[in-house]
């Protein structure tokens, strides 16, 4: 896949907008999960194979057969992203989940790779999305590239403890039972998006240099070698759900746009007054601290099949904080593959985990490109499913990759800074400040507690988790500083 043509989108920044950032959800009938075919009868892009796991014979005699489940090596249809799900979303998997895959059309098998067992990006307890009856427990998904063979093993975590006996002591080994209904989900994200959307990592360096300076953030020069000459121009989509998703960005980009272009500071301030004229405080009207709007690839740009998600949009009142995540899907991707990777995560969240849409509000790849996540409008306070207990009045930004031991590229932290400087600026948020959010319930703060958090926080600040990874979390301080500077603070 290759870069987008910036000329494919037109926008008038000072034009009055017909949308309100806090308006009710779009009224539309929900779509049945089974309704995945267009009117033409053509197959929907992408597919999911769901394979039940079974007990494996263990070499560790301290484990019972039921304490190790998996799937022996076998041929499967093509897939690029994998995860393991189970029946009860409130049951934790205490153990190790590993997968090995065979590159499509070869006899080459990968080594064993770990799936992150504690996938705690989810909707808040008690919300309609959480109690729908469709939600499953799940690992984080892993991007493995085009594959046609798989082997999986899930091993319960052993707990060794010493017991005192009359004649000494003994070591007792116990294991927590594995969750019921373990299944391997193999996701084929589909072969193509409506438009290619990526530039190579070298082009992202221009964005890094722009962030380090002052003034507007220019778009990197388009390399003819990475341009997709077949990319369509902005044309209104015909599918009603796709029309809804596109209309939610009315005033920011033309109907059917594959990207929302970057603006300079003056244009962004004009847009702010148009977007929220009646809701700005006197301070915002006098001094609108807001960063220049960055370039954002729309859902149409990365090829979202809008028939998968629920049709309606759900909003909160405002955006008071941003939570930074990593997808824990691995770093072995090329930036040209990111639209496919996001389509895979989207399908995994909706079809495998049972969510109403992709959980994150935005995604950022390792080249610094920014993508629209959950549908409803990038400038609006869309309710996500990213930080259990703190989805209300917040925005979830997921960096595509795993950043526990690997340091994030400068392009990543700069992109997060640009995005938060703009998004928080729409609502008067100071990236270097702190704010209060009320917990909806989680493993760190009980329901109802008001928690003081950084306006730009890591997932682990609201929930006991490793996310967004130790190395990415360490960069949040400098990200806050850069975002505040971009706002003019």
KAQUIQUI-V724258 format. One record per residue. N is the residue number from 1. RES is the residue in one small letter. SS is DSSP state (hx for helix, st for strand, lp for the rest). NEAR is the number of other ideal C-beta (glycine too) atoms within 10 Angstrom. D_FIRST is the distance of its C-alpha to the first C-alpha in Angstrom with 2 decimals. Layout:
n: <N & N>
res: <RES & RES>
ss: <SS & SS>
near: <NEAR & NEAR>
d_first: <D_FIRST & D_FIRST>
This chain:
n: <1 & 2 & 3 & 4 & 5 & 6 & 7 & 8 & 9 & 10 & 11 & 12 & 13 & 14 & 15 & 16 & 17 & 18 & 19 & 20 & 21 & 22 & 23 & 24 & 25 & 26 & 27 & 28 & 29 & 30 & 31 & 32 & 33 & 34 & 35 & 36 & 37 & 38 & 39 & 40 & 41 & 42 & 43 & 44 & 45 & 46 & 47 & 48 & 49 & 50 & 51 & 52 & 53 & 54 & 55 & 56 & 57 & 58 & 59 & 60 & 61 & 62 & 63 & 64 & 65 & 66 & 67 & 68 & 69 & 70 & 71 & 72 & 73 & 74 & 75 & 76 & 77 & 78 & 79 & 80 & 81 & 82 & 83 & 84 & 85 & 86 & 87 & 88 & 89 & 90 & 91 & 92 & 93 & 94 & 95 & 96 & 97 & 98 & 99 & 100 & 101 & 102 & 103 & 104 & 105 & 106 & 107 & 108 & 109 & 110 & 111 & 112 & 113 & 114 & 115 & 116 & 117 & 118 & 119 & 120 & 121 & 122 & 123 & 124 & 125 & 126 & 127 & 128 & 129 & 130 & 131 & 132 & 133 & 134 & 135 & 136 & 137 & 138 & 139 & 140 & 141 & 142 & 143 & 144 & 145 & 146 & 147 & 148 & 149 & 150 & 151 & 152 & 153 & 154 & 155 & 156 & 157 & 158 & 159 & 160 & 161 & 162 & 163 & 164 & 165 & 166 & 167 & 168 & 169 & 170 & 171 & 172 & 173 & 174 & 175 & 176 & 177 & 178 & 179 & 180 & 181 & 182 & 183 & 184 & 185 & 186 & 187 & 188 & 189 & 190 & 191 & 192 & 193 & 194 & 195 & 196 & 197 & 198 & 199 & 200 & 201 & 202 & 203 & 204 & 205 & 206 & 207 & 208 & 209 & 210 & 211 & 212 & 213 & 214 & 215 & 216 & 217 & 218 & 219 & 220 & 221 & 222 & 223 & 224 & 225 & 226 & 227 & 228 & 229 & 230 & 231 & 232 & 233 & 234 & 235 & 236 & 237 & 238 & 239 & 240 & 241 & 242 & 243 & 244 & 245 & 246 & 247 & 248 & 249 & 250 & 251 & 252 & 253 & 254 & 255 & 256 & 257 & 258 & 259 & 260 & 261 & 262 & 263 & 264 & 265 & 266 & 267 & 268 & 269 & 270 & 271 & 272 & 273 & 274 & 275 & 276 & 277 & 278 & 279 & 280 & 281 & 282 & 283 & 284 & 285 & 286 & 287 & 288 & 289 & 290 & 291 & 292 & 293 & 294 & 295 & 296 & 297 & 298 & 299 & 300 & 301 & 302 & 303 & 304 & 305 & 306 & 307 & 308 & 309 & 310 & 311 & 312 & 313 & 314 & 315 & 316 & 317 & 318 & 319 & 320 & 321 & 322 & 323 & 324 & 325 & 326 & 327 & 328 & 329 & 330 & 331 & 332 & 333 & 334 & 335 & 336 & 337 & 338 & 339 & 340 & 341 & 342 & 343 & 344 & 345 & 346 & 347 & 348 & 349 & 350 & 351 & 352 & 353 & 354 & 355 & 356 & 357 & 358 & 359 & 360 & 361 & 362 & 363 & 364 & 365 & 366 & 367 & 368 & 369 & 370 & 371 & 372 & 373 & 374 & 375 & 376 & 377 & 378 & 379 & 380 & 381 & 382 & 383 & 384 & 385 & 386 & 387 & 388 & 389 & 390 & 391 & 392 & 393 & 394 & 395 & 396 & 397 & 398 & 399 & 400 & 401 & 402 & 403 & 404 & 405 & 406 & 407 & 408 & 409 & 410 & 411 & 412 & 413 & 414 & 415 & 416 & 417 & 418 & 419 & 420 & 421 & 422 & 423 & 424 & 425 & 426 & 427 & 428 & 429 & 430 & 431 & 432 & 433 & 434 & 435 & 436 & 437 & 438 & 439 & 440 & 441 & 442 & 443 & 444 & 445 & 446 & 447 & 448 & 449 & 450 & 451 & 452 & 453 & 454 & 455 & 456 & 457 & 458 & 459 & 460 & 461 & 462 & 463 & 464 & 465 & 466 & 467 & 468 & 469 & 470 & 471 & 472 & 473 & 474 & 475 & 476 & 477 & 478 & 479 & 480 & 481 & 482 & 483 & 484 & 485 & 486 & 487 & 488 & 489>
res: <x & x & x & x & x & x & x & x & x & x & x & x & x & x & x & x & x & x & x & x & x & x & x & x & x & x & x & x & x & x & x & x & x & x & x & x & x & x & x & x & x & x & x & x & x & x & x & x & x & x & x & x & x & x & x & x & x & x & x & x & x & x & x & x & x & x & x & x & x & x & x & x & x & x & x & x & x & x & x & x & x & x & x & x & x & x & x & x & x & x & x & x & x & x & x & x & x & x & x & x & x & x & x & x & x & x & x & x & x & x & x & x & x & x & x & x & x & x & x & x & x & x & x & x & x & x & x & x & x & x & x & x & x & x & x & x & x & x & x & x & x & x & x & x & x & x & x & x & x & x & x & x & x & x & x & x & x & x & x & x & x & x & x & x & x & x & x & x & x & x & x & x & x & x & x & x & x & x & x & x & x & x & x & x & x & x & x & x & x & x & x & x & x & x & x & x & x & x & x & x & x & x & x & x & x & x & x & x & x & x & x & x & x & x & x & x & x & x & x & x & x & x & x & x & x & x & x & x & x & x & x & x & x & x & x & x & x & x & x & x & x & x & x & x & x & x & x & x & x & x & x & x & x & x & x & x & x & x & x & x & x & x & x & x & x & x & x & x & x & x & x & x & x & x & x & x & x & x & x & x & x & x & x & x & x & x & x & x & x & x & x & x & x & x & x & x & x & x & x & x & x & x & x & x & x & x & x & x & x & x & x & x & x & x & x & x & x & x & x & x & x & x & x & x & x & x & x & x & x & x & x & x & x & x & x & x & x & x & x & x & x & x & x & x & x & x & x & x & x & x & x & x & x & x & x & x & x & x & x & x & x & x & x & x & x & x & x & x & x & x & x & x & x & x & x & x & x & x & x & x & x & x & x & x & x & x & x & x & x & x & x & x & x & x & x & x & x & x & x & x & x & x & x & x & x & x & x & x & x & x & x & x & x & x & x & x & x & x & x & x & x & x & x & x & x & x & x & x & x & x & x & x & x & x & x & x & x & x & x & x & x & x & x & x & x & x & x & x & x & x & x & x & x & x & x & x & x & x & x & x & x & x & x & x & x & x & x & x & x & x & x & x & x & x & x & x & x & x & x & x & x & x & x & x & x & x & x & x & x>
ss: <lp & lp & st & lp & lp & hx & hx & hx & lp & lp & lp & lp & lp & lp & lp & lp & lp & lp & lp & lp & lp & lp & lp & lp & lp & lp & lp & lp & lp & lp & lp & lp & lp & lp & lp & lp & lp & lp & lp & lp & lp & lp & lp & lp & lp & lp & st & st & st & st & st & st & lp & st & st & lp & lp & lp & lp & lp & lp & lp & lp & lp & hx & hx & hx & st & st & st & st & st & st & st & st & st & st & st & st & st & st & st & st & st & st & st & lp & lp & lp & lp & lp & lp & lp & lp & st & st & st & st & st & st & st & st & st & lp & lp & lp & lp & lp & st & lp & lp & lp & st & st & st & lp & lp & lp & lp & lp & lp & lp & lp & lp & lp & lp & lp & lp & lp & lp & lp & lp & lp & lp & lp & lp & st & st & lp & lp & lp & st & st & st & st & st & st & st & st & st & st & st & st & st & st & st & lp & st & st & st & st & st & st & st & st & lp & lp & st & st & st & st & st & st & st & st & lp & lp & lp & lp & lp & lp & lp & st & st & st & st & st & st & lp & lp & lp & lp & lp & lp & lp & lp & lp & lp & lp & lp & hx & hx & hx & hx & hx & hx & hx & hx & hx & hx & hx & hx & lp & lp & lp & lp & lp & lp & lp & lp & lp & lp & lp & hx & hx & hx & st & lp & lp & lp & lp & lp & lp & lp & lp & lp & lp & lp & lp & hx & hx & hx & hx & hx & hx & hx & hx & lp & lp & st & lp & lp & st & lp & lp & lp & lp & lp & st & st & lp & lp & lp & lp & hx & hx & hx & hx & hx & hx & hx & hx & hx & hx & hx & lp & lp & lp & lp & lp & lp & hx & hx & hx & hx & hx & lp & lp & lp & lp & lp & lp & lp & lp & lp & st & st & lp & hx & hx & hx & hx & lp & lp & lp & lp & lp & lp & lp & lp & lp & lp & lp & lp & st & lp & lp & lp & lp & lp & st & st & st & st & st & st & lp & lp & lp & lp & lp & lp & lp & lp & hx & hx & hx & hx & hx & hx & hx & hx & hx & hx & hx & hx & hx & hx & hx & hx & hx & hx & lp & lp & lp & lp & lp & lp & lp & lp & lp & st & st & st & lp & lp & lp & lp & lp & st & st & st & lp & lp & lp & lp & lp & lp & lp & lp & lp & st & lp & lp & lp & lp & lp & lp & lp & lp & lp & lp & lp & st & st & st & st & st & st & lp & lp & lp & lp & lp & lp & lp & lp & lp & lp & hx & hx & hx & hx & hx & hx & hx & hx & hx & hx & hx & hx & hx & hx & hx & hx & lp & lp & lp & lp & lp & lp & lp & lp & st & st & st & st & st & lp & lp & lp & lp & lp & lp & lp & lp & lp & lp & lp & st & st & st & st & st & lp & st & st & st & hx & hx & hx & lp & lp & lp & lp & lp & lp & lp & lp & hx & hx & hx & hx & hx & lp & hx & hx & hx & hx & hx & hx & hx & hx & hx & hx & hx & lp & lp & lp>
near: <22 & 21 & 26 & 27 & 19 & 13 & 10 & 20 & 21 & 11 & 17 & 12 & 18 & 11 & 12 & 10 & 15 & 9 & 16 & 13 & 18 & 13 & 12 & 10 & 13 & 17 & 8 & 13 & 9 & 11 & 17 & 8 & 14 & 6 & 11 & 16 & 11 & 13 & 7 & 6 & 6 & 8 & 10 & 14 & 19 & 23 & 17 & 17 & 16 & 12 & 16 & 10 & 20 & 12 & 13 & 19 & 6 & 17 & 7 & 12 & 7 & 13 & 16 & 13 & 11 & 14 & 22 & 22 & 23 & 20 & 21 & 10 & 13 & 11 & 8 & 17 & 11 & 14 & 26 & 24 & 27 & 26 & 26 & 31 & 23 & 20 & 12 & 12 & 20 & 9 & 16 & 15 & 23 & 16 & 20 & 15 & 25 & 16 & 25 & 17 & 26 & 20 & 15 & 15 & 10 & 10 & 7 & 10 & 15 & 17 & 7 & 12 & 15 & 15 & 24 & 22 & 19 & 17 & 24 & 21 & 27 & 25 & 26 & 20 & 15 & 10 & 17 & 10 & 21 & 20 & 12 & 13 & 5 & 14 & 20 & 19 & 23 & 25 & 24 & 24 & 27 & 24 & 24 & 24 & 18 & 14 & 25 & 16 & 19 & 24 & 18 & 25 & 19 & 26 & 19 & 22 & 14 & 15 & 11 & 9 & 9 & 9 & 9 & 7 & 8 & 4 & 5 & 7 & 9 & 10 & 9 & 11 & 12 & 12 & 19 & 15 & 12 & 23 & 24 & 10 & 14 & 22 & 18 & 26 & 23 & 26 & 25 & 21 & 28 & 19 & 10 & 14 & 26 & 21 & 28 & 25 & 28 & 26 & 26 & 17 & 17 & 11 & 21 & 23 & 16 & 17 & 26 & 17 & 13 & 19 & 25 & 11 & 9 & 10 & 9 & 16 & 24 & 15 & 19 & 20 & 9 & 16 & 13 & 9 & 8 & 17 & 15 & 17 & 8 & 9 & 19 & 14 & 14 & 20 & 14 & 12 & 17 & 11 & 14 & 14 & 19 & 21 & 15 & 19 & 26 & 24 & 16 & 21 & 25 & 15 & 17 & 23 & 23 & 19 & 15 & 22 & 26 & 27 & 27 & 23 & 20 & 22 & 21 & 14 & 19 & 12 & 18 & 22 & 21 & 16 & 24 & 21 & 15 & 15 & 19 & 20 & 11 & 5 & 14 & 17 & 10 & 7 & 10 & 19 & 11 & 8 & 12 & 21 & 19 & 24 & 27 & 24 & 30 & 29 & 22 & 24 & 26 & 28 & 29 & 27 & 28 & 29 & 24 & 28 & 22 & 20 & 18 & 23 & 25 & 20 & 19 & 17 & 24 & 21 & 18 & 17 & 11 & 16 & 24 & 22 & 25 & 26 & 30 & 32 & 27 & 28 & 28 & 26 & 26 & 22 & 14 & 14 & 19 & 16 & 24 & 20 & 20 & 24 & 27 & 26 & 26 & 30 & 27 & 27 & 26 & 28 & 27 & 28 & 26 & 21 & 19 & 22 & 23 & 19 & 27 & 26 & 26 & 29 & 28 & 29 & 28 & 27 & 25 & 30 & 30 & 22 & 23 & 28 & 31 & 24 & 25 & 28 & 28 & 28 & 27 & 24 & 23 & 27 & 25 & 20 & 24 & 25 & 23 & 29 & 25 & 30 & 34 & 23 & 24 & 28 & 29 & 19 & 18 & 25 & 29 & 25 & 25 & 29 & 26 & 28 & 25 & 25 & 27 & 15 & 8 & 16 & 14 & 25 & 21 & 18 & 23 & 27 & 24 & 27 & 29 & 28 & 27 & 27 & 25 & 30 & 31 & 27 & 26 & 27 & 27 & 25 & 20 & 18 & 25 & 17 & 26 & 16 & 15 & 11 & 17 & 11 & 23 & 14 & 21 & 22 & 16 & 22 & 13 & 16 & 20 & 10 & 13 & 9 & 14 & 9 & 17 & 8 & 19 & 18 & 21 & 27 & 24 & 25 & 27 & 20 & 20 & 25 & 23 & 12 & 22 & 18 & 28 & 30 & 25 & 14 & 15 & 26 & 21 & 13 & 23 & 20 & 12 & 13 & 24 & 23 & 14 & 22 & 31 & 22 & 17 & 26 & 24 & 15 & 16>
d_first: <0.00 & 3.73 & 7.15 & 9.51 & 12.66 & 15.59 & 17.90 & 16.67 & 18.89 & 22.63 & 25.07 & 28.77 & 29.46 & 33.21 & 33.28 & 35.18 & 33.10 & 34.15 & 32.97 & 34.78 & 33.10 & 35.69 & 36.10 & 36.53 & 33.79 & 32.58 & 34.95 & 33.24 & 34.08 & 32.28 & 30.15 & 31.25 & 28.82 & 29.54 & 28.41 & 24.78 & 24.76 & 24.28 & 27.31 & 26.08 & 26.38 & 22.86 & 21.61 & 19.83 & 16.28 & 16.68 & 20.03 & 22.29 & 24.85 & 27.83 & 30.18 & 33.54 & 34.61 & 38.12 & 40.63 & 40.27 & 43.19 & 43.30 & 44.65 & 45.80 & 49.14 & 49.16 & 46.43 & 47.19 & 44.90 & 43.73 & 42.61 & 39.83 & 37.51 & 34.45 & 32.95 & 33.80 & 31.20 & 29.94 & 27.41 & 25.19 & 22.48 & 18.88 & 17.79 & 15.61 & 17.70 & 21.49 & 24.48 & 28.19 & 30.10 & 33.84 & 36.21 & 37.65 & 35.43 & 38.50 & 38.96 & 37.54 & 36.46 & 38.51 & 37.19 & 34.33 & 31.35 & 29.57 & 27.05 & 26.07 & 23.44 & 22.88 & 19.62 & 18.94 & 20.89 & 22.79 & 26.01 & 24.57 & 25.36 & 24.38 & 27.22 & 28.36 & 26.22 & 27.74 & 26.70 & 28.07 & 30.97 & 31.79 & 29.05 & 30.97 & 28.45 & 30.16 & 32.12 & 35.62 & 38.65 & 40.39 & 37.61 & 36.84 & 33.41 & 35.04 & 38.00 & 36.26 & 37.16 & 33.59 & 32.59 & 32.40 & 32.60 & 29.50 & 28.01 & 24.88 & 21.84 & 20.32 & 16.77 & 17.45 & 14.35 & 14.77 & 18.58 & 21.50 & 24.52 & 25.92 & 29.09 & 30.16 & 33.26 & 34.59 & 37.72 & 40.10 & 41.06 & 44.56 & 47.07 & 49.89 & 53.04 & 56.58 & 59.55 & 63.11 & 65.56 & 69.38 & 69.20 & 66.16 & 62.50 & 59.68 & 55.90 & 54.48 & 50.87 & 49.38 & 45.94 & 44.56 & 43.64 & 40.02 & 38.84 & 39.54 & 36.96 & 34.39 & 31.37 & 28.14 & 25.09 & 22.14 & 19.10 & 16.47 & 13.96 & 13.02 & 10.53 & 8.57 & 8.96 & 10.94 & 8.45 & 5.01 & 6.71 & 6.32 & 8.43 & 9.61 & 12.90 & 15.07 & 14.34 & 15.47 & 18.76 & 19.74 & 19.79 & 21.99 & 24.37 & 24.66 & 25.61 & 28.23 & 29.88 & 31.30 & 30.59 & 27.45 & 24.01 & 22.15 & 18.47 & 17.05 & 16.99 & 13.83 & 13.11 & 12.88 & 11.18 & 8.04 & 8.47 & 7.10 & 10.62 & 10.40 & 9.80 & 13.20 & 15.84 & 17.70 & 19.67 & 21.93 & 20.86 & 23.54 & 23.69 & 26.42 & 24.75 & 21.59 & 24.06 & 25.80 & 22.76 & 21.92 & 25.65 & 25.98 & 24.20 & 26.55 & 27.62 & 24.60 & 22.14 & 22.52 & 22.44 & 19.07 & 17.32 & 13.73 & 14.97 & 18.46 & 19.03 & 21.02 & 24.76 & 27.51 & 30.51 & 32.76 & 30.29 & 29.62 & 33.39 & 33.92 & 31.36 & 33.10 & 36.41 & 35.03 & 33.34 & 36.29 & 39.24 & 41.80 & 40.65 & 40.53 & 43.33 & 45.62 & 44.13 & 40.58 & 41.91 & 43.70 & 41.03 & 37.60 & 36.03 & 32.33 & 29.34 & 27.11 & 24.52 & 21.10 & 17.80 & 16.66 & 13.60 & 15.47 & 15.56 & 14.40 & 11.36 & 10.33 & 11.78 & 15.26 & 17.64 & 20.61 & 23.08 & 22.90 & 24.44 & 27.90 & 28.26 & 30.44 & 29.55 & 31.80 & 32.65 & 34.82 & 37.09 & 35.37 & 33.13 & 35.43 & 33.27 & 29.76 & 29.12 & 26.51 & 25.09 & 22.77 & 21.09 & 22.62 & 19.65 & 19.47 & 17.67 & 16.11 & 12.46 & 9.77 & 8.62 & 4.89 & 6.74 & 8.90 & 8.43 & 9.35 & 11.96 & 13.42 & 13.73 & 15.53 & 17.79 & 18.51 & 19.60 & 21.57 & 23.33 & 24.30 & 24.94 & 26.08 & 27.67 & 28.94 & 27.85 & 27.61 & 24.03 & 21.74 & 24.24 & 22.76 & 22.95 & 20.08 & 17.57 & 16.65 & 14.25 & 15.53 & 13.96 & 16.01 & 13.70 & 15.75 & 15.07 & 17.73 & 19.17 & 22.26 & 22.84 & 25.74 & 24.76 & 23.51 & 26.87 & 29.01 & 30.56 & 28.66 & 30.27 & 27.89 & 28.49 & 27.73 & 31.10 & 33.91 & 36.87 & 35.25 & 32.69 & 35.09 & 34.80 & 31.91 & 28.14 & 25.96 & 23.10 & 21.22 & 19.56 & 16.96 & 18.66 & 22.26 & 24.54 & 27.98 & 28.42 & 25.33 & 25.51 & 22.74 & 21.20 & 22.72 & 19.44 & 19.91 & 23.56 & 23.16 & 20.58 & 23.00 & 25.81 & 24.27 & 23.48 & 26.95 & 28.76 & 27.60 & 27.74 & 31.08 & 32.38 & 32.20 & 34.88 & 36.84 & 35.64 & 36.40 & 33.78 & 36.66 & 38.97 & 39.94 & 40.32 & 41.78 & 40.03 & 41.96 & 40.91 & 40.18 & 41.11 & 39.54 & 40.54 & 41.14 & 42.81 & 44.89 & 44.35 & 45.87 & 46.00 & 44.97 & 42.87 & 42.43 & 38.90 & 36.92 & 35.01 & 31.94 & 32.51 & 30.85 & 30.77 & 33.66 & 35.84 & 36.19 & 35.95 & 37.05 & 33.75 & 31.94 & 28.94 & 27.24 & 28.17 & 30.87 & 28.83 & 26.85 & 30.14 & 31.87 & 29.61 & 30.48 & 33.57 & 31.83 & 29.15 & 32.08 & 33.60 & 30.52 & 29.96 & 33.66 & 33.56 & 30.71 & 32.96 & 35.76 & 37.93>
